[in-house]
């Protein structure tokens, strides 16, 4: 039985005129290039995005399986306590997933949830095990001294010195998730060591001694570690609950020495060499776990987008360990770049269901609720509430974003002041209030969430005029050209940049799939290691 069987068991979200911009015909819109949120810049807020009361967007289609939207939908990896009762810590970590839904916290939910699936855990495990195997060798083992009683000869003082582990090869490795943490186990082969030996004993008044070298071949070795993680002031704290190493058998080949010495040395030193090597490897693994803990604790608590905005990426709860996934809950809201990210511990009281995700083979699933997008649009609005442009266009209220099944809608209220030049003096002559609604889609570009929007419709109201009543048709045409040729391209220039997803430096996401559900955008993707010292022990 493997020594890690026990560990597996233990670990086992005035005049009023309306004008509508016609929707593009099939083929005219570019839904293949979805939208990004503003990453910053001097005019981001003026053209950020608010729900329009005059003519609401068409209602979202009724909930349907992902098969009708894109690719087949497997069981969700997200939290799934019973739908009508608050989840307890034990029930939320052990309740099974049902294929038709996922669950995120509602009343005090994290704004971003990241789930590492079984394939993602396998990816991280392979990366850690390969780097641990590289870090173990060469491994020096403390010298061993013993006094051994040899028939006829008497007491012989023996020393095994300079014991060095030179190489290991990983035959197989596994990772399993229990209620309280993760177990990683590996089987090693081609384990070989070298050492020096010496002995001395007294024969009457003469001291007899000899020395030489030896090689040791290990026939299989199992190593494993059980780890848990906690949220500590917004950072992750990793701790080891059990760690060990077990050598199956070893073969010692001595070079030189008398025949009587060989058997006495093997009998007297085999178990000591075994335990010393096992302890040395266990210590090395613990050192690697300590470095991994330091690495996790040093992860940034905010990700700067530009000089204006930064994403708060502090953790808001302990990781949730399930049978084949681990969930991390992140604050996710945007804050001013010059502010410190503050951790807010959240208690999961309410629940809400979201449609199922895409392929279960994806390594990473990231769910972002619409508050993330509204926080960044509000931040830019506060920074640039009245940024002058042609015709003095300014936003009059914080923009907002609405995410529904299969679509993303946004709206903004603008004031357009018309100026004329009178004897070298700019004189405002009219002000028009415009409500604009756009729609679009999201796309992953590198490690950023980006996209584009298109004009859906707009309405306008004449607020005041010093030149009498304006011609409705002329105003409608001018506003339509202004919005299509200036406003929408201006917004898309910022959305093209996007904002960063919470990905650890040194990794990149690939083959991403995006699903828009009720109030959330969900990104599922694979992950690649692109280098750096991120996880090096």
TANOR-V241746 format. One record per run of one state. SS is the DSSP state (helix for helix, strand for strand, loop for the rest). FROM is the first residue (numbers start at 1). TO is the last residue. If there is no record, write none. Layout:
((SS | FROM | TO) (SS | FROM | TO))
This chain:
((loop | 1 | 4) (helix | 5 | 10) (loop | 11 | 15) (strand | 16 | 19) (loop | 20 | 34) (strand | 35 | 35) (loop | 36 | 44) (helix | 45 | 47) (loop | 48 | 65) (helix | 66 | 68) (loop | 69 | 88) (helix | 89 | 94) (loop | 95 | 101) (strand | 102 | 105) (loop | 106 | 111) (strand | 112 | 116) (loop | 117 | 117) (helix | 118 | 136) (loop | 137 | 138) (strand | 139 | 141) (loop | 142 | 143) (strand | 144 | 150) (loop | 151 | 153) (strand | 154 | 177) (loop | 178 | 181) (strand | 182 | 203) (loop | 204 | 205) (strand | 206 | 218) (loop | 219 | 220) (strand | 221 | 232) (loop | 233 | 234) (strand | 235 | 247) (loop | 248 | 249) (strand | 250 | 255) (loop | 256 | 258) (helix | 259 | 297) (loop | 298 | 301) (strand | 302 | 304) (loop | 305 | 308) (strand | 309 | 312) (loop | 313 | 314) (strand | 315 | 315) (loop | 316 | 319) (strand | 320 | 321) (loop | 322 | 325) (strand | 326 | 330) (loop | 331 | 333) (strand | 334 | 336) (loop | 337 | 350) (strand | 351 | 354) (loop | 355 | 363) (strand | 364 | 369) (helix | 370 | 383) (loop | 384 | 392) (strand | 393 | 395) (loop | 396 | 399) (strand | 400 | 404) (loop | 405 | 406) (strand | 407 | 422) (loop | 423 | 424) (strand | 425 | 445) (loop | 446 | 447) (strand | 448 | 465) (loop | 466 | 471) (helix | 472 | 495) (loop | 496 | 498) (strand | 499 | 500) (loop | 501 | 506) (strand | 507 | 517) (loop | 518 | 519) (strand | 520 | 529) (loop | 530 | 537))
